[in-house]
Amino acid sequence: MAVRAVIDTNIWVSSFLNPSGSPAKLRKAFAEGVFHAVISEAIIEEIADVLNRPKIKDKYGISESDIRELLVLIEERADHVLLSGDVTICSDKDDDLIMETAVKGKADYLVTGDNDIKLSPDVLAFLLNHGVTVVTAAAFLRKVTSN
């Protein structure tokens, strides 16, 4: 069975900022079917919102076509879960939506660069209790490409 992972918004956005970095390699691995992404409408909306911000879009030369291509890829290939908003473990309610997506989507991993998630013992324990391991993009790539 393929590895299931929630990819946090910061990773999808970072995949455009450094074309040779781990997030960009992760996006390519997803496009190649190396793992299954788990997504929710809240994450898709956040990705679109952040990538369309002028300070990101203009600074990094991200086109409408680039954004559309990523969103279509995610929409078509990722496993979608519906959220009810019943996870309230994080100080940031947007992070709660990421946690709920991972739990309800039965993800094996949550891939993030967010220190509020990575460094919170309560959040890590909550996720581990649901079978979800928090990893960086680089660590996730090592796991899914070493098989």
DRENTORKOL-3810 file (N, C-alpha, C; in nm, 4 decimals):
REM DRENTORKOL-3810
@n.u->0.0836; n.v->-0.1181; n.w->0.0000; ca.u->0.0000; ca.v->0.0000; ca.w->0.0000; c.u->0.0886; c.v->0.1251; c.w->0.0000
@n.u->0.0481; n.v->0.2212; n.w->-0.0799; ca.u->0.1278; ca.v->0.3438; ca.w->-0.0926; c.u->0.1184; c.v->0.4290; c.w->0.0338
@n.u->0.2222; n.v->0.5021; n.w->0.0585; ca.u->0.2290; ca.v->0.5933; ca.w->0.1720; c.u->0.1294; c.v->0.7065; c.w->0.1503
@n.u->0.0573; n.v->0.7409; n.w->0.2565; ca.u->-0.0397; ca.v->0.8516; ca.w->0.2526; c.u->0.0151; c.v->0.9674; c.w->0.3350
@n.u->0.0102; n.v->1.0873; n.w->0.2762; ca.u->0.0664; ca.v->1.2026; ca.w->0.3462; c.u->-0.0155; c.v->1.3283; c.w->0.3218
@n.u->-0.0296; n.v->1.4064; n.w->0.4274; ca.u->-0.0818; ca.v->1.5417; ca.w->0.4139; c.u->0.0403; c.v->1.6310; c.w->0.3946
@n.u->0.0366; n.v->1.7086; n.w->0.2884; ca.u->0.1446; ca.v->1.8023; ca.w->0.2597; c.u->0.0935; c.v->1.9402; c.w->0.3008
@n.u->0.1582; n.v->2.0004; n.w->0.3988; ca.u->0.1153; ca.v->2.1300; ca.w->0.4500; c.u->0.1318; c.v->2.2369; c.w->0.3416
@n.u->0.0503; n.v->2.3395; n.w->0.3522; ca.u->0.0533; ca.v->2.4501; ca.w->0.2561; c.u->0.1935; c.v->2.5063; c.w->0.2390
@n.u->0.2684; n.v->2.5201; n.w->0.3490; ca.u->0.4025; ca.v->2.5805; ca.w->0.3390; c.u->0.4953; c.v->2.4998; c.w->0.2485
@n.u->0.4733; n.v->2.3705; n.w->0.2390; ca.u->0.5563; ca.v->2.2858; ca.w->0.1512; c.u->0.5168; c.v->2.3071; c.w->0.0050
@n.u->0.3850; n.v->2.3072; n.w->-0.0225; ca.u->0.3400; ca.v->2.3309; ca.w->-0.1608; c.u->0.3897; c.v->2.4669; c.w->-0.2096
@n.u->0.3792; n.v->2.5696; n.w->-0.1254; ca.u->0.4242; ca.v->2.7034; ca.w->-0.1641; c.u->0.5755; c.v->2.7045; c.w->-0.1833
@n.u->0.6477; n.v->2.6448; n.w->-0.0912; ca.u->0.7944; ca.v->2.6403; ca.w->-0.1016; c.u->0.8418; c.v->2.5684; c.w->-0.2273
@n.u->0.7587; n.v->2.4796; n.w->-0.2806; ca.u->0.7988; ca.v->2.4064; ca.w->-0.4010; c.u->0.8183; c.v->2.5003; c.w->-0.5201
@n.u->0.7603; n.v->2.6193; n.w->-0.5137; ca.u->0.7801; ca.v->2.7197; ca.w->-0.6188; c.u->0.8970; c.v->2.8128; c.w->-0.5890
@n.u->0.9321; n.v->2.8261; n.w->-0.4628; ca.u->1.0309; ca.v->2.9266; ca.w->-0.4236; c.u->1.1738; c.v->2.8831; c.w->-0.4513
@n.u->1.2005; n.v->2.7532; n.w->-0.4431; ca.u->1.3338; ca.v->2.7000; ca.w->-0.4687; c.u->1.3188; c.v->2.5747; c.w->-0.5549
@n.u->1.3330; n.v->2.5886; n.w->-0.6874; ca.u->1.3089; ca.v->2.4770; ca.w->-0.7791; c.u->1.3973; c.v->2.3543; c.w->-0.7571
@n.u->1.5074; n.v->2.3693; n.w->-0.6820; ca.u->1.5942; ca.v->2.2532; ca.w->-0.6593; c.u->1.5836; c.v->2.2014; c.w->-0.5152
@n.u->1.4957; n.v->2.2611; n.w->-0.4359; ca.u->1.4820; ca.v->2.2213; ca.w->-0.2963; c.u->1.3945; c.v->2.0986; c.w->-0.2768
@n.u->1.3931; n.v->2.0498; n.w->-0.1544; ca.u->1.3150; ca.v->1.9309; ca.w->-0.1208; c.u->1.1655; c.v->1.9461; c.w->-0.1505
@n.u->1.1024; n.v->2.0608; n.w->-0.1205; ca.u->0.9605; ca.v->2.0733; ca.w->-0.1549; c.u->0.9332; c.v->2.0573; c.w->-0.3049
@n.u->1.0197; n.v->2.1124; n.w->-0.3893; ca.u->1.0017; ca.v->2.0974; ca.w->-0.5344; c.u->1.0175; c.v->1.9509; c.w->-0.5748
@n.u->1.1122; n.v->1.8823; n.w->-0.5139; ca.u->1.1310; ca.v->1.7390; ca.w->-0.5425; c.u->1.0115; c.v->1.6588; c.w->-0.4938
@n.u->0.9544; n.v->1.6999; n.w->-0.3808; ca.u->0.8360; ca.v->1.6332; ca.w->-0.3280; c.u->0.7180; c.v->1.6516; c.w->-0.4238
@n.u->0.6998; n.v->1.7731; n.w->-0.4752; ca.u->0.5905; ca.v->1.7984; ca.w->-0.5707; c.u->0.6073; c.v->1.7098; c.w->-0.6940
@n.u->0.7308; n.v->1.6963; n.w->-0.7414; ca.u->0.7589; ca.v->1.6102; ca.w->-0.8580; c.u->0.7278; c.v->1.4637; c.w->-0.8246
@n.u->0.7667; n.v->1.4199; n.w->-0.7053; ca.u->0.7388; ca.v->1.2813; ca.w->-0.6630; c.u->0.5880; c.v->1.2567; c.w->-0.6563
@n.u->0.5125; n.v->1.3558; n.w->-0.6089; ca.u->0.3673; ca.v->1.3431; ca.w->-0.6046; c.u->0.3116; c.v->1.3297; c.w->-0.7466
@n.u->0.3587; n.v->1.4135; n.w->-0.8374; ca.u->0.3126; ca.v->1.4091; ca.w->-0.9765; c.u->0.3439; c.v->1.2738; c.w->-1.0408
@n.u->0.4531; n.v->1.2119; n.w->-0.9966; ca.u->0.4936; ca.v->1.0813; ca.w->-1.0503; c.u->0.4259; c.v->0.9649; c.w->-0.9794
@n.u->0.3418; n.v->0.9925; n.w->-0.8797; ca.u->0.2688; ca.v->0.8871; ca.w->-0.8113; c.u->0.3483; c.v->0.8101; c.w->-0.7078
@n.u->0.4554; n.v->0.8695; n.w->-0.6566; ca.u->0.5401; ca.v->0.8024; ca.w->-0.5581; c.u->0.4666; c.v->0.7835; c.w->-0.4250
@n.u->0.3732; n.v->0.8729; n.w->-0.3939; ca.u->0.2942; ca.v->0.8631; ca.w->-0.2710; c.u->0.1554; c.v->0.9196; c.w->-0.2965
@n.u->0.0629; n.v->0.8919; n.w->-0.2058; ca.u->-0.0725; ca.v->0.9470; ca.w->-0.2125; c.u->-0.0808; c.v->1.0678; c.w->-0.1202
@n.u->-0.1246; n.v->1.1789; n.w->-0.1747; ca.u->-0.1494; ca.v->1.2964; ca.w->-0.0908; c.u->-0.2933; c.v->1.2918; c.w->-0.0418
@n.u->-0.3124; n.v->1.3405; n.w->0.0794; ca.u->-0.4457; ca.v->1.3548; ca.w->0.1373; c.u->-0.4699; c.v->1.5047; c.w->0.1490
@n.u->-0.5876; n.v->1.5497; n.w->0.1071; ca.u->-0.6144; ca.v->1.6933; ca.w->0.1004; c.u->-0.7556; c.v->1.7225; c.w->0.1495
@n.u->-0.7764; n.v->1.8459; n.w->0.1901; ca.u->-0.9104; ca.v->1.8943; ca.w->0.2233; c.u->-0.9319; c.v->2.0254; c.w->0.1497
@n.u->-1.0562; n.v->2.0644; n.w->0.1372; ca.u->-1.0877; ca.v->2.1901; ca.w->0.0692; c.u->-1.0183; c.v->2.3078; c.w->0.1375
@n.u->-1.0084; n.v->2.3035; n.w->0.2694; ca.u->-0.9437; ca.v->2.4125; ca.w->0.3435; c.u->-0.7973; c.v->2.4287; c.w->0.3019
@n.u->-0.7275; n.v->2.3182; n.w->0.2804; ca.u->-0.5867; ca.v->2.3266; ca.w->0.2395; c.u->-0.5774; c.v->2.3775; c.w->0.0955
@n.u->-0.6638; n.v->2.3285; n.w->0.0080; ca.u->-0.6623; ca.v->2.3750; ca.w->-0.1311; c.u->-0.6851; c.v->2.5261; c.w->-0.1363
@n.u->-0.7821; n.v->2.5744; n.w->-0.0594; ca.u->-0.8112; ca.v->2.7177; ca.w->-0.0566; c.u->-0.6920; c.v->2.7970; c.w->-0.0031
@n.u->-0.6251; n.v->2.7437; n.w->0.0984; ca.u->-0.5098; ca.v->2.8142; ca.w->0.1549; c.u->-0.3941; c.v->2.8184; c.w->0.0552
@n.u->-0.3707; n.v->2.7089; n.w->-0.0161; ca.u->-0.2648; ca.v->2.7064; ca.w->-0.1177; c.u->-0.2926; c.v->2.8135; c.w->-0.2231
@n.u->-0.4160; n.v->2.8168; n.w->-0.2733; ca.u->-0.4527; ca.v->2.9150; ca.w->-0.3762; c.u->-0.4358; c.v->3.0571; c.w->-0.3236
@n.u->-0.4803; n.v->3.0799; n.w->-0.2000; ca.u->-0.4705; ca.v->3.2130; ca.w->-0.1402; c.u->-0.3247; c.v->3.2580; c.w->-0.1287
@n.u->-0.2405; n.v->3.1736; n.w->-0.0734; ca.u->-0.1007; ca.v->3.2122; ca.w->-0.0508; c.u->-0.0274; c.v->3.2318; c.w->-0.1838
@n.u->-0.0463; n.v->3.1411; n.w->-0.2779; ca.u->0.0245; ca.v->3.1532; ca.w->-0.4056; c.u->-0.0213; c.v->3.2740; c.w->-0.4859
@n.u->-0.1425; n.v->3.3207; n.w->-0.4633; ca.u->-0.1937; ca.v->3.4370; ca.w->-0.5359; c.u->-0.1603; c.v->3.5701; c.w->-0.4697
@n.u->-0.0957; n.v->3.5667; n.w->-0.3538; ca.u->-0.0561; ca.v->3.6918; ca.w->-0.2881; c.u->0.0524; c.v->3.7590; c.w->-0.3723
@n.u->0.0328; n.v->3.8873; n.w->-0.4038; ca.u->0.1309; ca.v->3.9565; ca.w->-0.4895; c.u->0.2747; c.v->3.9467; c.w->-0.4397
@n.u->0.2951; n.v->3.9539; n.w->-0.3069; ca.u->0.4331; ca.v->3.9505; ca.w->-0.2571; c.u->0.4998; c.v->3.8154; c.w->-0.2837
@n.u->0.4231; n.v->3.7110; n.w->-0.3019; ca.u->0.4794; ca.v->3.5787; ca.w->-0.3348; c.u->0.4808; c.v->3.5610; c.w->-0.4865
@n.u->0.3658; n.v->3.5811; n.w->-0.5457; ca.u->0.3489; ca.v->3.5589; ca.w->-0.6900; c.u->0.4470; c.v->3.6435; c.w->-0.7716
@n.u->0.4539; n.v->3.7725; n.w->-0.7410; ca.u->0.5393; ca.v->3.8626; ca.w->-0.8178; c.u->0.6875; c.v->3.8409; c.w->-0.7884
@n.u->0.7200; n.v->3.8255; n.w->-0.6608; ca.u->0.8604; ca.v->3.8098; ca.w->-0.6222; c.u->0.9238; c.v->3.6846; c.w->-0.6850
@n.u->0.8457; n.v->3.5759; n.w->-0.6916; ca.u->0.9016; ca.v->3.4497; ca.w->-0.7405; c.u->0.8584; c.v->3.4153; c.w->-0.8828
@n.u->0.7873; n.v->3.5072; n.w->-0.9482; ca.u->0.7486; ca.v->3.4856; ca.w->-1.0881; c.u->0.6565; c.v->3.3668; c.w->-1.1065
@n.u->0.5619; n.v->3.3500; n.w->-1.0157; ca.u->0.4676; ca.v->3.2384; ca.w->-1.0252; c.u->0.3496; c.v->3.2844; c.w->-1.1111
@n.u->0.3226; n.v->3.2105; n.w->-1.2168; ca.u->0.2160; ca.v->3.2496; ca.w->-1.3092; c.u->0.0820; c.v->3.1878; c.w->-1.2683
@n.u->-0.0243; n.v->3.2455; n.w->-1.3235; ca.u->-0.1590; ca.v->3.1886; ca.w->-1.3031; c.u->-0.1604; c.v->3.0430; c.w->-1.3490
@n.u->-0.0913; n.v->3.0180; n.w->-1.4577; ca.u->-0.0848; ca.v->2.8831; ca.w->-1.5146; c.u->-0.0139; c.v->2.7863; c.w->-1.4186
@n.u->0.0944; n.v->2.8319; n.w->-1.3542; ca.u->0.1659; ca.v->2.7487; ca.w->-1.2557; c.u->0.0728; c.v->2.7106; c.w->-1.1405
@n.u->-0.0009; n.v->2.8097; n.w->-1.0916; ca.u->-0.0913; ca.v->2.7873; ca.w->-0.9786; c.u->-0.2029; c.v->2.6911; c.w->-1.0196
@n.u->-0.2629; n.v->2.7181; n.w->-1.1338; ca.u->-0.3718; ca.v->2.6323; ca.w->-1.1829; c.u->-0.3240; c.v->2.4884; c.w->-1.2019
@n.u->-0.2047; n.v->2.4732; n.w->-1.2579; ca.u->-0.1485; ca.v->2.3391; ca.w->-1.2821; c.u->-0.1334; c.v->2.2616; c.w->-1.1501
@n.u->-0.0818; n.v->2.3285; n.w->-1.0474; ca.u->-0.0662; ca.v->2.2621; ca.w->-0.9178; c.u->-0.2019; c.v->2.2264; c.w->-0.8589
@n.u->-0.2952; n.v->2.3205; n.w->-0.8597; ca.u->-0.4262; ca.v->2.2951; ca.w->-0.7997; c.u->-0.5006; c.v->2.1826; c.w->-0.8716
@n.u->-0.4909; n.v->2.1777; n.w->-1.0041; ca.u->-0.5555; ca.v->2.0699; ca.w->-1.0806; c.u->-0.4896; c.v->1.9364; c.w->-1.0470
@n.u->-0.3584; n.v->1.9346; n.w->-1.0397; ca.u->-0.2863; ca.v->1.8124; ca.w->-1.0033; c.u->-0.3341; c.v->1.7605; c.w->-0.8678
@n.u->-0.3412; n.v->1.8500; n.w->-0.7699; ca.u->-0.3854; ca.v->1.8100; ca.w->-0.6359; c.u->-0.5304; c.v->1.7638; c.w->-0.6393
@n.u->-0.6171; n.v->1.8417; n.w->-0.7036; ca.u->-0.7598; ca.v->1.8069; ca.w->-0.7114; c.u->-0.7797; c.v->1.6679; c.w->-0.7718
@n.u->-0.7052; n.v->1.6394; n.w->-0.8772; ca.u->-0.7246; ca.v->1.5133; ca.w->-0.9495; c.u->-0.6585; c.v->1.3933; c.w->-0.8832
@n.u->-0.5450; n.v->1.4136; n.w->-0.8196; ca.u->-0.4671; ca.v->1.2995; ca.w->-0.7703; c.u->-0.4789; c.v->1.2724; c.w->-0.6208
@n.u->-0.5116; n.v->1.3750; n.w->-0.5433; ca.u->-0.5124; ca.v->1.3573; ca.w->-0.3976; c.u->-0.6438; c.v->1.2954; c.w->-0.3506
@n.u->-0.6367; n.v->1.2291; n.w->-0.2364; ca.u->-0.7562; ca.v->1.1762; ca.w->-0.1707; c.u->-0.8158; c.v->1.2879; c.w->-0.0865
@n.u->-0.9422; n.v->1.3181; n.w->-0.1117; ca.u->-1.0092; ca.v->1.4296; ca.w->-0.0441; c.u->-1.0827; c.v->1.3821; c.w->0.0810
@n.u->-1.0733; n.v->1.4630; n.w->0.1868; ca.u->-1.1495; ca.v->1.4357; ca.w->0.3086; c.u->-1.2324; c.v->1.5586; c.w->0.3446
@n.u->-1.3474; n.v->1.5330; n.w->0.4042; ca.u->-1.4349; ca.v->1.6407; ca.w->0.4509; c.u->-1.4030; c.v->1.6704; c.w->0.5961
@n.u->-1.4005; n.v->1.7978; n.w->0.6289; ca.u->-1.3679; ca.v->1.8391; ca.w->0.7650; c.u->-1.4936; c.v->1.8873; c.w->0.8373
@n.u->-1.4931; n.v->1.8683; n.w->0.9679; ca.u->-1.6054; ca.v->1.9154; ca.w->1.0493; c.u->-1.5620; c.v->2.0207; c.w->1.1505
@n.u->-1.4299; n.v->2.0432; n.w->1.1604; ca.u->-1.3803; ca.v->2.1440; ca.w->1.2529; c.u->-1.3756; c.v->2.0984; c.w->1.3973
@n.u->-1.3737; n.v->1.9676; n.w->1.4185; ca.u->-1.3774; ca.v->1.9176; ca.w->1.5564; c.u->-1.2398; c.v->1.8902; c.w->1.6164
@n.u->-1.1312; n.v->1.9241; n.w->1.5467; ca.u->-0.9974; ca.v->1.9119; ca.w->1.6032; c.u->-0.9536; c.v->2.0515; c.w->1.6471
@n.u->-0.9209; n.v->2.0647; n.w->1.7739; ca.u->-0.8804; ca.v->2.1956; ca.w->1.8281; c.u->-0.7607; c.v->2.1783; c.w->1.9207
@n.u->-0.6494; n.v->2.1349; n.w->1.8635; ca.u->-0.5290; ca.v->2.1081; ca.w->1.9428; c.u->-0.4249; c.v->2.2199; c.w->1.9274
@n.u->-0.4314; n.v->2.2960; n.w->1.8179; ca.u->-0.3288; ca.v->2.3958; ca.w->1.7863; c.u->-0.3696; c.v->2.5362; c.w->1.8291
@n.u->-0.2693; n.v->2.6214; n.w->1.8466; ca.u->-0.2978; ca.v->2.7616; ca.w->1.8777; c.u->-0.3481; c.v->2.8340; c.w->1.7523
@n.u->-0.3141; n.v->2.7848; n.w->1.6341; ca.u->-0.3569; ca.v->2.8423; ca.w->1.5066; c.u->-0.4675; c.v->2.7542; c.w->1.4486
@n.u->-0.5873; n.v->2.8104; n.w->1.4315; ca.u->-0.6999; ca.v->2.7300; ca.w->1.3838; c.u->-0.6754; c.v->2.6726; c.w->1.2444
@n.u->-0.5933; n.v->2.7409; n.w->1.1623; ca.u->-0.5593; ca.v->2.6866; ca.w->1.0309; c.u->-0.4785; c.v->2.5575; c.w->1.0453
@n.u->-0.3938; n.v->2.5509; n.w->1.1479; ca.u->-0.3181; ca.v->2.4279; ca.w->1.1730; c.u->-0.4103; c.v->2.3149; c.w->1.2178
@n.u->-0.5172; n.v->2.3487; n.w->1.2897; ca.u->-0.6140; ca.v->2.2463; ca.w->1.3287; c.u->-0.6738; c.v->2.1782; c.w->1.2063
@n.u->-0.6954; n.v->2.2539; n.w->1.0995; ca.u->-0.7507; ca.v->2.1964; ca.w->0.9770; c.u->-0.6519; c.v->2.0982; c.w->0.9132
@n.u->-0.5244; n.v->2.1287; n.w->0.9262; ca.u->-0.4206; ca.v->2.0375; ca.w->0.8758; c.u->-0.4220; c.v->1.9081; c.w->0.9588
@n.u->-0.4309; n.v->1.9227; n.w->1.0918; ca.u->-0.4354; ca.v->1.8053; ca.w->1.1808; c.u->-0.5569; c.v->1.7184; c.w->1.1489
@n.u->-0.6721; n.v->1.7834; n.w->1.1344; ca.u->-0.7951; ca.v->1.7091; ca.w->1.1071; c.u->-0.7865; c.v->1.6375; c.w->0.9726
@n.u->-0.7269; n.v->1.7019; n.w->0.8728; ca.u->-0.7094; ca.v->1.6382; ca.w->0.7421; c.u->-0.6243; c.v->1.5121; c.w->0.7563
@n.u->-0.5166; n.v->1.5213; n.w->0.8329; ca.u->-0.4277; ca.v->1.4059; ca.w->0.8525; c.u->-0.4991; c.v->1.2923; c.w->0.9244
@n.u->-0.5730; n.v->1.3252; n.w->1.0292; ca.u->-0.6413; ca.v->1.2218; ca.w->1.1088; c.u->-0.7553; c.v->1.1579; c.w->1.0289
@n.u->-0.8431; n.v->1.2409; n.w->0.9737; ca.u->-0.9588; ca.v->1.1875; ca.w->0.9000; c.u->-0.9176; c.v->1.1188; c.w->0.7705
@n.u->-0.8055; n.v->1.1633; n.w->0.7138; ca.u->-0.7569; ca.v->1.1030; ca.w->0.5906; c.u->-0.6682; c.v->0.9819; c.w->0.6129
@n.u->-0.6537; n.v->0.9428; n.w->0.7394; ca.u->-0.5711; ca.v->0.8265; ca.w->0.7753; c.u->-0.4316; c.v->0.8351; c.w->0.7120
@n.u->-0.3727; n.v->0.9536; n.w->0.7236; ca.u->-0.2388; ca.v->0.9762; ca.w->0.6688; c.u->-0.1344; c.v->0.9061; c.w->0.7550
@n.u->-0.0278; n.v->0.8635; n.w->0.6901; ca.u->0.0871; ca.v->0.8074; ca.w->0.7616; c.u->0.1788; c.v->0.9197; c.w->0.8080
@n.u->0.1841; n.v->1.0277; n.w->0.7281; ca.u->0.2752; ca.v->1.1378; ca.w->0.7555; c.u->0.2059; c.v->1.2727; c.w->0.7374
@n.u->0.2538; n.v->1.3696; n.w->0.8116; ca.u->0.2225; ca.v->1.5096; ca.w->0.7890; c.u->0.3555; c.v->1.5754; c.w->0.7568
@n.u->0.3673; n.v->1.6273; n.w->0.6364; ca.u->0.4913; ca.v->1.6885; ca.w->0.5905; c.u->0.4765; c.v->1.8392; c.w->0.6051
@n.u->0.5623; n.v->1.8983; n.w->0.6891; ca.u->0.5492; ca.v->2.0405; ca.w->0.7173; c.u->0.6833; c.v->2.1030; c.w->0.7524
@n.u->0.6876; n.v->2.2334; n.w->0.7351; ca.u->0.8023; ca.v->2.3112; ca.w->0.7810; c.u->0.7618; c.v->2.4014; c.w->0.8967
@n.u->0.6398; n.v->2.3868; n.w->0.9436; ca.u->0.5816; ca.v->2.4732; ca.w->1.0466; c.u->0.6310; c.v->2.4313; c.w->1.1852
@n.u->0.7100; n.v->2.5185; n.w->1.2480; ca.u->0.7638; ca.v->2.4864; ca.w->1.3803; c.u->0.6563; c.v->2.4774; c.w->1.4882
@n.u->0.5442; n.v->2.5483; n.w->1.4698; ca.u->0.4345; ca.v->2.5376; ca.w->1.5666; c.u->0.3814; c.v->2.3944; c.w->1.5721
@n.u->0.3933; n.v->2.3238; n.w->1.4622; ca.u->0.3524; ca.v->2.1833; ca.w->1.4579; c.u->0.4687; c.v->2.0934; c.w->1.4977
@n.u->0.5826; n.v->2.1127; n.w->1.4334; ca.u->0.6980; ca.v->2.0245; ca.w->1.4528; c.u->0.7519; c.v->2.0249; c.w->1.5954
@n.u->0.7354; n.v->2.1374; n.w->1.6651; ca.u->0.7968; ca.v->2.1510; ca.w->1.7973; c.u->0.6969; c.v->2.1467; c.w->1.9127
@n.u->0.5722; n.v->2.1158; n.w->1.8840; ca.u->0.4710; ca.v->2.1101; ca.w->1.9896; c.u->0.4529; c.v->1.9670; c.w->2.0391
@n.u->0.4938; n.v->1.9391; n.w->2.1625; ca.u->0.4769; ca.v->1.8030; ca.w->2.2151; c.u->0.3311; c.v->1.7579; c.w->2.2138
@n.u->0.2378; n.v->1.8489; n.w->2.2415; ca.u->0.0959; ca.v->1.8126; ca.w->2.2428; c.u->0.0472; c.v->1.7739; c.w->2.1037
@n.u->0.0855; n.v->1.8519; n.w->2.0045; ca.u->0.0440; ca.v->1.8240; ca.w->1.8670; c.u->0.1074; c.v->1.6937; c.w->1.8186
@n.u->0.2362; n.v->1.6767; n.w->1.8450; ca.u->0.3045; ca.v->1.5540; ca.w->1.8017; c.u->0.2431; c.v->1.4310; c.w->1.8671
@n.u->0.2127; n.v->1.4395; n.w->1.9952; ca.u->0.1510; ca.v->1.3266; ca.w->2.0663; c.u->0.0121; c.v->1.2974; c.w->2.0112
@n.u->-0.0662; n.v->1.4016; n.w->1.9864; ca.u->-0.2001; ca.v->1.3852; ca.w->1.9297; c.u->-0.1925; c.v->1.3119; c.w->1.7962
@n.u->-0.1024; n.v->1.3576; n.w->1.7091; ca.u->-0.0906; ca.v->1.2960; ca.w->1.5777; c.u->-0.0391; c.v->1.1524; c.w->1.5870
@n.u->0.0623; n.v->1.1302; n.w->1.6697; ca.u->0.1149; ca.v->0.9936; ca.w->1.6860; c.u->0.0073; c.v->0.8984; c.w->1.7368
@n.u->-0.0774; n.v->0.9487; n.w->1.8241; ca.u->-0.1889; ca.v->0.8693; ca.w->1.8749; c.u->-0.2845; c.v->0.8267; c.w->1.7630
@n.u->-0.2833; n.v->0.9018; n.w->1.6529; ca.u->-0.3665; ca.v->0.8705; ca.w->1.5368; c.u->-0.2835; c.v->0.8092; c.w->1.4233
@n.u->-0.1605; n.v->0.7681; n.w->1.4530; ca.u->-0.0783; ca.v->0.7008; ca.w->1.3534; c.u->-0.0114; c.v->0.7919; c.w->1.2531
@n.u->-0.0034; n.v->0.9215; n.w->1.2839; ca.u->0.0546; ca.v->1.0193; ca.w->1.1912; c.u->0.1889; c.v->1.0672; c.w->1.2453
@n.u->0.2925; n.v->1.0578; n.w->1.1630; ca.u->0.4260; ca.v->1.1036; ca.w->1.1988; c.u->0.4541; c.v->1.2351; c.w->1.1276
@n.u->0.5044; n.v->1.3337; n.w->1.2008; ca.u->0.5380; ca.v->1.4643; ca.w->1.1436; c.u->0.6825; c.v->1.4603; c.w->1.0950
@n.u->0.7026; n.v->1.5003; n.w->0.9694; ca.u->0.8363; ca.v->1.4997; ca.w->0.9097; c.u->0.8564; c.v->1.6234; c.w->0.8225
@n.u->0.9819; n.v->1.6545; n.w->0.7964; ca.u->1.0152; ca.v->1.7603; ca.w->0.7013; c.u->1.0054; c.v->1.7043; c.w->0.5594
@n.u->1.0073; n.v->1.7932; n.w->0.4620; ca.u->1.0028; ca.v->1.7490; ca.w->0.3221; c.u->1.1222; c.v->1.6600; c.w->0.2889
@n.u->1.2396; n.v->1.6983; n.w->0.3354; ca.u->1.3601; ca.v->1.6195; ca.w->0.3059; c.u->1.3507; c.v->1.4798; c.w->0.3673
@n.u->1.3072; n.v->1.4718; n.w->0.4923; ca.u->1.2951; ca.v->1.3413; ca.w->0.5583; c.u->1.1891; c.v->1.2552; c.w->0.4894
@n.u->1.0788; n.v->1.3164; n.w->0.4490; ca.u->0.9734; ca.v->1.2409; ca.w->0.3792; c.u->1.0252; c.v->1.1864; c.w->0.2475
@n.u->1.0962; n.v->1.2677; n.w->0.1732; ca.u->1.1509; ca.v->1.2222; ca.w->0.0449; c.u->1.2442; c.v->1.1034; c.w->0.0653
@n.u->1.3262; n.v->1.1082; n.w->0.1691; ca.u->1.4160; ca.v->0.9943; ca.w->0.1966; c.u->1.3349; c.v->0.8681; c.w->0.2214
@n.u->1.2254; n.v->0.8813; n.w->0.2930; ca.u->1.1418; ca.v->0.7653; ca.w->0.3247; c.u->1.0750; c.v->0.7068; c.w->0.2014
@n.u->1.0184; n.v->0.7924; n.w->0.1163; ca.u->0.9426; ca.v->0.7401; ca.w->0.0026; c.u->1.0270; c.v->0.7057; c.w->-0.1190
@n.u->1.1492; n.v->0.7537; n.w->-0.1236; ca.u->1.2330; ca.v->0.7226; ca.w->-0.2386; c.u->1.3379; c.v->0.6167; c.w->-0.2087
@n.u->1.3432; n.v->0.5713; n.w->-0.0841; ca.u->1.4436; ca.v->0.4702; ca.w->-0.0502; c.u->1.3901; c.v->0.3284; c.w->-0.0671
@n.u->1.2621; n.v->0.3155; n.w->-0.1000; ca.u->1.2008; ca.v->0.1807; ca.w->-0.1160; c.u->1.2372; c.v->0.1194; c.w->-0.2481
END
